[in-house]
């Protein structure tokens, strides 16, 4: 029996994304509106457009019975710089006539690429990954972002100590960077949301559960 396009095969990125975002990338019919509206999809920036990422996910699901071929398509999507260059502006998701959460798809691809050790290794992507890890670490620790702590995490990880120094001083003078971090908040809901994105099959804890 032919598989329903709305129900991706088990153990595919498409299934994981459908569970995490509520919309399957298999519903994409390659109209290209996401790529046309993406501010990062310009020559010399993205090597694979968001539309092509959707196609790779579809191909992995289509050839799910051929493990080697399916793994190759999945690896191409996970190895791509595209998910790291995504600015999360939601233009692609808003423009999609099929209701596919393309920005959410990029979130899942980032987490899976890091978890599986398949993230892009070019210098630009590595710098973004350091920022990504620092951002998540701040959220999980404090429940909010402290700009100064985030900047220090990024600088220590990348060694770019003087990069944007002039901009940083200007922000500090205008009160945009604070030496004393804001009070932390309860991070259990944030941790639960992160766990749900990474492992959607576990479900969200019911009220009162820890």
Residue, then its C-alpha position, 0 to 999 in steps of 0.5 A: x500500500x502506498x504511504x500517505x504523504x501526510x504520514x512520513x515513514x518511521x525513523x526519518x527526519x520528515x517524521x521527526x519534523x512533523x511531530x515537532x512542528x505539527x506540519x510535515x515537510x512532505x506536504x511541500x509541492x516545491x513552489x519555491x515561495x520560501x526560497x524567494x522570500x528568504x533574505x539569506x537565500x542569495x548568491x554566495x550565502x546559502x549553498x542549498x535553498x530552503x526549497x531544496x532542503x524540503x526536497x531532500x527531506x522528501x527524498x529521504x522519506x521516499x527512499x526510506x526502504x533503501x537505508x543507504x540512499x535515504x541516509x545520503x539524502x538525510x546527511x545532505x540536509x544535515x550537513x548543509x549550512x542552510x539551517x545555520x544561516x536561517x535567521x528565524x525571520x519566519x518569512x518562509x513559514x508565512x509564505x508557505x501555501x501548504x502550512x509547512x513550518x519551514x523555520x521550525x524545520x530548520x530548528x529541528x535540523x540544527x538540533x539533529x545535526x549537532x546531536x548526530x555530529x553532522x553539522x556543517x564544519x565551515x568556519x561561518x557555520x562553526x561560529x554560528x554553532x558556538x553562538x547557538x550553543x551559548x544562546x541555549x545555555x543562557x536560556x537553560x540556565x537563566x530562562x532569559x538572555x543576558x547579553x553580556x554573558x552571551x557575548x562572553x560565551x561566544x568570544x571565549x568559544x570563537x576567540x573573536x575578541x576584537x570583532x564588533x568591539x566598537x559596536x559593543x562599546x556603543x551598546x554599553x554606553x547606551x545601556x544595551x549591555x549590562x554588567x550585572x545579569x538579570x535575575x534568573x527565572x524558573x527554567x523547567x518549562x523551557x527545558x521541557x520545550x527543548x526536550x519536546x523538540x529534541x525527543x517529540x515522542x516523549x510528549x509534554x509533561x502534564x501539569x504538576x509533573x516534573 
